[in-house]
């Protein structure tokens, strides 16, 4: 028995808003929301649903009757397939508008918070070529376009070096030019691919778990330094060195050339040995005269210029006079802690990743900063009454948790410690709002500053200043 096709179509539907995860919002005749993946607010479209839920549909626009005045022409030939820059067809000023509104809506609707007037979102001076880290995957069976599938031509070039098709772990889109990372990123990626094909270096097949070349990571710094890391699935010395020697000769500007031999099921490198082939095993980022050592496993904000703006907002919200004891929770490699250290009496950073804390300590020594201390451990276990007794009652706490926000035990401990000020930096205003709701009886929101770190995407950072209620 054939399964009934549950797809529905709606005609002349106006797209009225931008929603979560880069989707846009329309409404069906019965009032149910339709989340669309390929439209811009202001478009009038015909819609075909792809999923049906109790309260909403998901769908795609199939015909466009009116094009929105918020539209702009995407610059990337891969737009709509790659999935990495979902808002590239929307003018940047409109992207900023919807990001700001998302922050405000989340804080009000999820947190039920009383807000001061939100400061205008800080847009990025660079709308393209702003990322300092990109990761690409090799594939011996690339994603074929619909035109290629429909043609009768034999497809001989099956190799790809690019990005995963959204939701498909084994499908890689071959990238001709990416507009997210400055040169020589594109030149290096294309040269690696061409050299590999011309010299018989095999590309990885995730289903068969075979092939020499697995991933390529490129990091660029504001200092001009470049790191390249190639991950090999198979250990073939002659072919590996052929490629690495080629890169050192073709791109002498590479500061750090690294490789990994990883034959496990997944391609994460955090449990792997990184081997330095040429140059040094790290590059340096710089901010207000401070240098931050970045190795292959280091976390660093992927938009260097906007990270500086974000940290300036954080420091400004803290309102330091030079006499404060500051706790920096989820400190990572200690960038915020060191950035604010010259305005504080002492900064104590806490982070769960041991390698990040090692980097933080090394960077502090390198920068000759002697009023910071770093400690490693799970936040909900380390940040307790004994820790406070040992290190002192903080005047200000800065917290910059991952996307999931803070564990409820951490929030409860914050309320017990009850510093006069808390600066909450977030990459997910929804979980930020959830956490703030737990604190609103004891703290009021005094300032809100969204910061756009990722143009052409729906992602937005937000900084909130909390002050203890009298």
N, C-alpha and C positions, 0 to 999 in steps of 0.2 A: 504493500500500500504506500503510495507516494505521500510524503509529508506535505501538508498544505503550506503554500507560500504565505507567510504572515506579513510580508512587506506591504506598506501602505504608501500612497502618494498624496501629496497636498499641492495645490496650485496657487500661484500668486501669494506666497507667504513673505511677509516682510521680516528681515533679520533685524532684531531690535536691540541687541546687547552683545557684549563679550562676556563669556563665562570662564569657568575654571579650566585649567590645563589647555589653554589655547583654543578652546571651542567657542563658537558663537551661538547665540540664542535666538530662536524663533518660537512662535506659538501655533499649535494646531488649532483647528476650528473649535474643538472641545475645551480649549484652554490649557491643554497639557504642553509643557515645555518640550521643544525639540532642540537638541544639541547638534550643531553642524560642524563639520571639520574643514569645509572648503568655502566658506562665505565670510563676508565682512559686514559689520553693522551698517544698515542702510541699503543693502542689496534687497531686491524683490525677486524671489526665486520659486521654482518648483522643487519640491523635496521628495526624495524617496527614503523611507525609513530603513534602517539596517538592524536596529534592535528596539524592542519594546519592553518597557518597564512599567510598573504600576503608576508611577507619577510622571514619567517622561519618556520621550523617544530619543534615539540617536539616529542620525541620518546624514545624507549628503545632498547638496544642491545639484540638480540635474540640468536645469535650464535657468538662465539668468535673464529676467525681463528688464530689470533696471539695475544699473551698477551704481554702487555707493560713491558719493563724493569723498569718502574717506579712503578710497582705494589708491594704490600706487602700483606701478609696474615692478614686479620682482626683478632683482638684478641677477639672480642665480638661475642657471639653466636647470638645476636639480630641484627647484622649488616645487612642492606638492608631492614629491616622491620621497625625498630624503627625510623629511619630517623634523629636521633640526631647527628650522627658522619659520615657524608656523605663521608668524605675523608679518612676514616680509611683504605681503600684498597690502599692508595697511600703513598709511603715512605715519611717520615717527611721532608727530605731535598727538595723533589719536592713540597710538600705543601707550604713550605716557598718561593720557587722560584715563584710559581704562585700567591701567595699573594702579594709579592713585585711587580710583574709585573702588577697586577690589580691596585694597588695604583698608579704606574707610568702612566699607560694607562688612568686611570680616570682623573688624574691631567692634562695630555696633551690633551686628546680628548674632555673631557667635559669642563675643565677649560681653554683650549688653553693657558697654562701657560709656561713660560720659567723657566726651573728647573735647579738647581744645580745638581751635581751628588748625587743621592739618597744614603743615608747610608744603608749598609746591614741590612736587617730586623733582629730585635732582637728575636730570637727563644726562646721558653719556655724550661727550664731545664726539667720540667715534661711534658711528652706528654700524660700521663694519670693520673687520680686521682688528678686533679688540681683544680676542682671547689669547692668553699666553700658553695654553696647553690644548693640544688636540691629539686624539687617539684614533687611529685608522686600523681596519682589519683587512687581511688578505683573504681571498677566496678563489678557489679553482672553478667555481660554478656561480658566476655572478648573476645578479638580478637582471632579467631581461625586460625591456620596455614593451608596452603593448604593441607598438609598431613593429618591433623585432619579432614578437610572437606571431603577429598576423602576416608577416612577410614570408615568402617562400625561400628566401635566401638562407644558405648555410651559415650558421653562426660559428666562426672559428675562434674568435677572441673571447674565451670564457673567463679569463682571469680578471680579478677586480682588486682594487685597493681603495677602500672607502668606508662607508658607514653601514651599519645594520639597518635594514628596512624595519620601521617601527613594528614591534610585536613579533618579529621573525628572527629567531636566534641564529639561523643558518643561512640567511639571505643577505648578501652584501651588495650595495649599490656602488658601482665604480664612479668615483668622483673626478671630474675633469678639472674643476676649479672650485675651491671652497672660499667663501668671502668672510670667514670668521677669524683667520689667523694671518698676520702679515707675512710677506715674503722674508726669507726664502722658503716658507713652509710648502707652498704649492710646488715650487721647483724641486725641492728635496723629494716630496712624495712621488711626483711624476718620474723623476730620474731613477728612483729606487724601483718603481714598477717596470720601466723600460729596460733597465739593466738586468733585472731578474728574468724577464721574458727572453731577452736576447742571449742570455747565458744559461738558460735551462734550469733556473732555480724554481722549484715547484712551489705553488701557492697552497695554502692550507685548505683541507676539506673537512669541515667540522663533523659531518655525518660519518665519514669513513675514518676520521681521526688519522689523517696522513697529510704529508706535505711539509716542506721546509720552513716557509715563511708564514708567520702567524699574525703579528701585530706590529705597528709602527707608532711610536709616540714622539711628538715633537713639542719641545717647550722653548719658548722665546721669552727673554726678559727685557725690561725697560732699559737695562744696561747695554743691550745689544748682544748679550751672550745667548748661545743656542745649545740646547741639549737634544740629542737624537738617541732613541732607544729602539732597537729591533729585537723582537721576540721570535725566537726560532723554536719550532716544534721538534725538529729532528736535530741531532748532533752530527753535523757534517762539516768538519773542520775546513776542508779545502774550499767548499762553496761559501761557507760563512765568511771566511777571510777574504775571498774574492770580492764579495759585496762591500765589506767594511773598508778594505783598502781603497776601493773605488770611491766611496764616500769621502774618505780623508783627502783624496786627491782632487775630487770634483768640487768639494765644498770645504775649503780650508778654514772658513769662518766658523765651523762647528767647534764649540768650546768643549763639549763633552759628548763623546761617542761611546754608547753603552750597548751591551746585549745581554739577553737572558735565554737560557735553554729551558723550555718549559714543556714537558710532555704529559702534564696532567690534564684532566678533563676540561677544566676552565682556564681562562687566560689571565686571571688576576696575578699580579706580580708581587703582592705584598708578603707572600711566604716564599719567594724565590730569591736566589743569589743573583745580584746584579754585578756584571763584570764590566770593568772599564777597559775599552779597547784602545782609545786614544784621547788625549787631553786629560782633564780631571773628572772626577766622579760627581761634580756638582757645578751649578751656575749660581750667580748672585743676582738677587733683586735688590733694588735700592728705593728708599723712601725717606725723605727729609734727612739725608745723610746717613741713615741706618742701612746696613747691609744685611740681607737675609739669605743664608745659604740654602739652596734648593737642590735636593737630590731627587732621584727617580721616584721615590716613594713619598716625598714631601707633599703636604697639602699647602697650597697658597691660593688666595683668591684669583680666579681665572681672568679677571679684568683688572690689570694692574693699576691703570689710571683711576678707575672708579673705586677700587679698594682704598686708594688714598683719600678720596672724598668721603667714603663710608667711615673711615677711621677718624677723619677730622670731625665729622658729626658726632661720633661716639665720644671723642675727647671734649668737644664743646658741651655736650649734654652732661658730662660728668662734672664740669665746672670746677676743675681742680685748682687749688691754691698753692700746692707744694707741701702741705702738711698731712695729706690723707693717706690712710692705709686702704688700698684697693684690692679686692679679690677679682680675678679674671677667670670666670668659669668657662669650661670648654675652650681653653686657650689655644689649642692646636699647636702650632710651632711658635707661639708666643709673640705674634706680630703686634696685636693690639696692646699686650702688656708692655712691650718694649717701646711702642709708639707713644704711650702715655707716660712712661716712666719718668721723664725729665720734669713732668709737672706734678708728680706724686712723691710722697715720702717713701713709700714702699709698695710694690705690687706683688701679689701672690697668685700664680697661675696654676690651674688644675686641669688635667687632661687625661683621658683614658688610654690613649695610644702611646706606648713607651717610646717608639721611634720619634714621634712628634716632640715629646719632652726632651729627648736627647738633642734634637735639632734646636729647640728653644734655648736650652742651656748653652749649646755651642755658639749660637748666634749672640746671646747676651755677652759671652766672653769676648767674641770677635768685636762687638760694638762697645766694649768697655763699659757695660752697664752693671753696676754693682748693687742696685736697689730692687732687683727682681729675684724671686725664687719660684721654682717650678716643681710640681709634684704630680705623680702619675697614679691613676686608679679610677675605678668606676665612680662617677660623680655621686651617685646616691649612697655609696658606701664611704667614700673619702670625705665628702663635705658634711661633717657631722659635728657634734658638740665638742668632741675631743680635739678635732682639727682647729676649731675656733679658739679653744682654750690654749692650744699650743702657739697659734700664729697671731692671735689678737682679734678684737672686735673690729670688723671693717667699717669704714666710713661710707664707702661706695662699693657696690657690687656690679660688675659688668658681666653679662651672660650672653653667650653667642652659641646656642645649641644647634644640633643638626636639624634637618627638616621635620623630624618627629617632635621637636620641642623638648621640654624638660620633663623628666620623670616626676610623678606627683610627690615622691619622697623629697626630691630636690626643692620643689616649690614649697612644701611644708617646712623644710629646713630654712629656706629663705625667709619665710614668715616668722620663724622663731628667732633668727639672727636679727631681723628687722633693722637693716641699715637705713639711714635717712634717705638715701637715693639708690635706685637700681636702674641701670641702663640695659635695656633688653634689645639686642641685635638679632634679627631673624631673617631667614630666607624663605619663611612660610608664614604669612600673616594669619592663616587659619589656626595653626597650632599655637602661634603667639597669642592670639585672641583667647583661645581655650585656657592657656596658662594665666593670662592676665585676669580672666574672670575669677580664678581662684584667689586672686590677690586684691581684688578691688575694694573689699571692706577695709583693708589696712593701708592700701596705696591708691593714690589718684594719678591718672595719666596727665602729665604736665606738658609734654611735647611729643609730637609725632612727625617723623621725617622719612618718607619713602625715598629710596635710592635705586635708580635703574642700573643694574649691573649687566643686564643681558638684552640689549636691543635686538629686535626681530623675534623675540620670544615673549611668552606671557609671564616669565619669572620676574619677581621684584623683591628687593630687600627692604626691610623697614626697621627703623630705630625708634624706640619709645623710651622716654624718660618717666620713671615712676618716682613720686615723692611721697614720703610717709604722711598719712593724714594726722592732723593735730588732735 
